[in-house]
Amino acid sequence: MTAATEPVQRPIDAKLLVIDPCHEPRHAARVDLLDFLHAGDLVIANDAATLPASLAGHHLPTGGDVEVRLASRGSLSPDDVETFTAVVFGAGDFHTQTEQRPAPPSLMPGDGLSLGPLRATITGVLDHPRLVSLRFEGRPDQIWSGLARHGRPLQYAHIATPLALWDVWTPIAGSPVAFEPPSAGFAIDWRTVAAMRDRRIEFATITLAAGISSTGDPELDARLPFDEPYHVPDTTAAAVHRSRLRHARGRGASARQAGASGRVVAIGTTVVRALEHAADESGRVRGGYGIATRRIDRTTRLRAVDAILSGVHEPATSHYQLLRAFADDDTLQKADALMSALGYRTHEFGDSVLISSCC
């Protein structure tokens, strides 16, 4: 597998690998995604738009160059934009691989940062010299204005040209709350949604502030994902409940052929995090606001989600660890070998996998 190097959300040659317990992995074109969904399925996407969360500037006590990458915050409220958790690098930009970025100047609580038109103060160093909490000066509208004028999308070296904000907004994007794009959603647009409804496939959304995917430091990466605020609309929670009732009635092949599948299909790992955090032991999803704190991996018993459309992820990442909740390691290793042989592309503009824990 190789990294996708062009910021094209829906390339005409995008690939899809379909994995479920009833078949060997199947290779397809991603435009044929709906052929692998059933009438009665519920597809849920993250409608978070992406913030310009990379801020170049200076560490005021030393004058040293820094890049501040905003990584998380405590809520989705548009007025709550003063306090963030951030990862700080020294001089340089995305053209250098994250793992090779220099450390920032020594950071201490009380240090000031000049970030274009914005000013911020480090309020804490969070058990790692690159990870800090910071507080912006000014009113929320002034902070939003500064982010819009000076910030850039978070970017990594596999994309050589600077990303524009519209490159990282999914077609269904709403509120700007994500720090990196919920990029599994690049695979769908409103025409896809219309085609789903023609096939009696339901569609709903949640909002989760998708966090940073890589810090360049193994110790910090082991902490990912950071806590992420989310909102599950009551209508989405009700749709999940209806879908799970259909699924309980429609597990047999004859019932599926009659259009009673009822799987909950998450578009991306962020949707899984939100729904599984909001679900009780019976799988009933609560509507409302919350903060996703659970790390989902092979030890997790999924309670609300039956299938996931995801990007192609490398085994060391937290995203790949989440996929282990849907399929065993042997299945995923076979899938990795097949994707390598077929030239699948990794990262946010890459190809896709559809993994179901049931047929």
N, C-alpha and C positions, 0 to 999 in steps of 0.2 A: 504494500500500500504506500501511496505517496500523498503528500499534503496538497490540498487544493490551493492553487496560487492566484486565482483570479476571483475577484469579488462579484461573482454572478450567482444570484440566489437560486434560479431555476434553469440551469443549463439544459439544453435539449438532449444531451447525452447522459443525464444524471441516472445513476444506477440504483437498484433496490434489491437487497437480499432479504428474502422472507423466511423466517425461522418459526416453526411451531412443532409441537410434539407429534403431529400426525404425518409429517412429511420430512424428507431430506431437505436441506436448505435449497431454496429456489431463487435463481437469478432472474431479474426482470428489469424493465425500464421503469424509472420512478413515475413517469406519467401514467403508468398502469396501476398505481397504488390502489385505486378504488376497486379494482378487480379482486383484491385480497381482503376487502372488508365485506361484511354481510349486512343485509337489511336488518334493522333493529339494533345495530351497533350504535354506540354513543362515542363520538370523537370529541376530545377536549383539547383545546390549545391555550397557550399562554399569550394574552394580548398585551403584555408589557412592551412598551417602546423603550429604546436604548438611550441612556444618557451619554453626553460627551464627557466621559469620566476620566480622561487622561489630561492632566494639567501640568504644563511645564512652568518652571519658575526657579526661585532661589530660596535657600535656607539663610535667613537673615543674620543669625549670629556669625556665620562663616563666609557668607557670600557665595557658597558653593551651589552649582547647578543641581537641580533635582527634577525628577518626574514623579508626581503624585498620582497614583491610580486609586481612585475611590473604589471601595470594595463592598461595603455594606452600610446600612443604616437601620434605624429602629422601627420605622413604619413606612407606610405608603403615602402618608399625608403630604400634600404639596406645600404645606406650611412647615413641615419638619425637614428642613434642608440645611440646618446649621451644623449638625453633628454627624460625622461619618467615621467609619473605620477605613483606613487606607494603607496601601502598600507603597513604600517610597523607595525609589531608585536614585542613584547618583546621575552624573552627566551622561547624555546619550539619549537615544530614542529607540523606536521599535525596530529599526534596521539591524540592531544588534540582538542576537538571540537572548531571550529572557534569562537563561541560565548563565550568560556571560556578562550581564549588566553589572556595572560596579555598584558597590554599596553606597548609600547616601552618606553625607557627613554625619558624625555622631549626633543623634537626635535625643533631646531631653524635653520633659514636660516644661511648658512655658516658652519654648522656641517659637519664633514667628516664621511664617512662610509667605513669600510674595509670589502669587500665582496669577500673572497678568493683572487684570483689574481687581482680583480678589485678594483678600488678606485672610490668613488662617493662623490659629495657634494650636500647637500640639498640646493636647490635654493629658496624654498618657502614652507610654511605650508598652506594648502589650506582649511582654515576654519574648520579644524578638526585635532585633535592631531595625528591621524594615517595617514592622507592623505597628501602626500608631492609631490612636483616636485623635481627631482634630475637630476644631470648631471654627466655622467661618464667621467673619464679622459682617454686620449689615442685616437689613430686613430680608425676608424670604424672596421678595421680588428682585432685590439687588443681587442676591446670590444666584437666582435663576438667570438673570441677565448676564452675570459674569461667566457662568457655565456655558451659556449659549454663545457668547462672544469669543471665549478663550479656549474652552475645552475641545477635545477631539475624541473620537471613539477609541476605546482600548484596542490595541493592535499588536500583532506578533510578527516575527520576521518572515514567516512563510508567505505573507502578502507583501510584495515589494513596494507597491504604490500606496500613498496615503488614502485611508478610507474616508469617504464622506459619510455624514450621518445617515443619509438615505440608503447607503449600502447595508446598514446594520438594523434597519427597521423592517420587521416582518410586514407582509401586506395587510395583516389584521391589527397592526399596532395601535394601541390607545394611549394610555397614560405613560409619560416618560419616567420609568422607575427602575429599569434594569441597568446593570453595570456592564454586562456583555449581552449580546442578543440571545434570546431563546431560539437558537438558530435552527432547531428541528422544524420550526414554523416557516422557514424559508420555502419548504416543499409545497405549501398550500397557499392558495389565494382565494378571493371571493368566488371566482369561477369554479374552483374545486368545491367550495362549500355549497354552491348551487347544485353542482352535479351530485354531491352527497344526498341532498334533500330529494332530488329526483329518484334516487335509489333507496329512499326511505332509511337513510343513515342520519341520525341526529347529530347536531353540532352544538357545542357550548364552549364557553371560555372561563378561565380563571385569570388572576393577575398575580404574578410572583416576581419579586425583584431579583432576577437572575444575577448571581454574583460572579466574581472573578474566577477564571478557570485555571490559571497558572500564575505562580508568584516567582518562578525561577529558582526557588529554594526548596529542597526536598523536605526539610523540617516543616516549613510553612505549608507546602502542598499537602502534607499529611493531615493538616487541619481542615482542608476543604471538603465539602462546601461550608462556608461560613453561614451563620444563621441568616435566614431570608424571610422578610415579611411577605405576606400573601393575603389575597382576598378571594374567597369562594362565594360567588353570588348565590342567593337562596334558590334561584331558578336552576343553577347548575347542580347544586346539592340535590334538588328534587329530581332532576334528570338522571343523576347517578342512581338514585333509589329506584326509579322506574326501570332503568336499564338492568339493574341487578335482579329485580323481580323477573324480568323477561329472561335473563340469563339462567336463573334457577329453573324456569319452566322449559327452556329451549336447549338443553345440553345434548340431546340426541340429534343424529344426522337428519332425521325426518323433520324435526322441529326447525332446524336451521334452514332447510330447504323451503320451509313454509314462511321464513322471514322472521324467526323469533330468536335470533342469536343473543343480542343484548350484551355484548362485551363492552367494557369501558376501555377505550383506546386513547392513551395519552400521547399527545404530540410533544415529545421531548421529556427529558429528565426533570425539568422544573415542574411540569404538571404532576408527575408522580410524587415529587416531594410535597407539593401542596395538598393533594388529595389524600395521600397516606397519613400526613400529619393531622388532617382534619377528620379522619375516619376513626370511629370507635371500634371495639373488638369485633363487632358484628359486620363491619364494613359500611355502616351508615355514616355518610359524610355530613358534617355540620357546616352550614353556611356561616359566613362572617369573616372577620379578620383574625389573623394569627401570625405566628412566627415559626417557620419550619426549622426545627433544630435536629431532627433525626437524620443520622447517616444511614442510607439504605444500601445494603450489600447482600451477599449470598446468605446471610443469616436471617434476613428479613422475611417475614411472612406477609405477603401482599394482601391487603384487606379490601381495597377499593378498585384497583386497576388490574386489568386482564392482559393488556398488550401495550406496546410502546413503539412509536416511530421515532427513531433516534438517528443522529449522525453516526459516523464511523469513528470510534474512539480507540485510543491506545490503552493497553492493559494497565498501565501505571496510574491512569487518571481516575478521579472520583466518579466521572460519568460512566466509565467502564465497570467500576465496582457496582454501581447501581444496576447495570444490565444483568449482573449475576443473580439478582433477585428473580429474574424472568426465565433464565436458562442455566443449565449446569455448565461447569467448566469445560467438559468434553465437547458439548455442543458449540460453545463459544469459540473454542480452539479450532474446531473444524470450520466454523464460519470464517474465522480470521484467515485460515489457510486458503479458503476459496476466494475470499475478497482480495487477498494478495495476488493470487493467480490471475484474477480478472481485472486487476488494476483499479480497484476501488480507491477513492480519494478521501482523506481524513480532514478533520477540522471543520470550521463552521460553514464553509462553502463547498463541502465535499458531498459524498454520496450518502445513502441512507440504508438503515436496516429496520425491518418490521419484525418485532419479536413478540410472540404470543405465548402465554403460559397455558393456553388451551386452544383447541382447533376452531 
